[in-house]
Amino acid sequence: MWLVFAILTVLMWGSSDVLFKKASSKEGSVVDLIAYNGIVLFVITLIYMLIKGITFDVEAILKYVGVAGCYIASMFFYYAAFKFSKV
């Protein structure tokens, strides 16, 4: 069963890279991609928290801000690099 998931992961990751390459070639689209990525992750996190009944903790959110900042910076460079790479 793991082989099926591994193959699906490779196919979906490769497909997303092609779509990101196409979208990042436009002017100003890197910031748009980061915004869309953030919106989708926020919605998924909110749904997960509502299903699991997890409450908001201010201390945990403050710790997460640093991690989120590093993730946003890495995604910015990742999307920006697609302008100069062949996919």
N, C-alpha and C positions, 0 to 999 in steps of 0.2 A: 504494500500500500504506500510505503514511503516513496517509492519510485514514481508513482503517479503524481504525488504532491510535488516532488522535486522537478519533474518535467513541466507541470503547470506553473510552478514558480519561475522557471527559466523563461518560458514562453510569455508570461505576463510581464516579467521584469524587462525583457527585451522589447516587448510591445510598448511599454510605458516609456522606455528610453527613446524610441523612435518618435513617439508623440511629443515628448518633452523637447527633443531636438527641433521638431517642426514648429512647436509653439515658441521656443526661445529664440528663434531666428528673427522674430519681429521686434520692432523698437519698443522698449519699455515692458516687454513681456515677462522679464525675469521677476520683477516685483509682483506682477499679476499672478504668476505661477506660485510664488511664495504665499500670496494672500489666499488663493484658492486652496492650497495645501493646508494652511492654517484653519480655514473655515471648515474643511472636511474633517480634520483631526479634532477640532473643537466639538463638532456635532457628534462624532463618534464617541468622544470622551463623555459628553453630556448624557447621551443615551446609555452608555455603560454605567455611569454613576446613578442614573435613575433606576435602572434595572437592578443593580446590586445594592441600592440603598446607601451608597457612600455619601457622607456629608462633607461639606466644604470645611477645610481646616486652614486658617489663615497662615499658620506657620508652614504647613506643607506647600501651600501655594507660593509663598515667598522663596522657598527652597527650589521650587520648580521653575521659577522665573530665570534663574541662571542657566539651568539645563535647556530651557526653551530658547534662550538667547543663543547658546552655542549651536543648537539644532538649526535655528533660522539662519545663522551665519554660514553653517556648512551647506545648507540647501541653496543659499544665494550663490556661493562659489560653484556648487555642483551644476546649477542651471546656467550660470554664466559661462562655464566651461564648455557647455554644449554648443555655443556659438562657434567655437574654434575647433571642434572635434568632428571626426567622421563617424557616423553611426550606421 
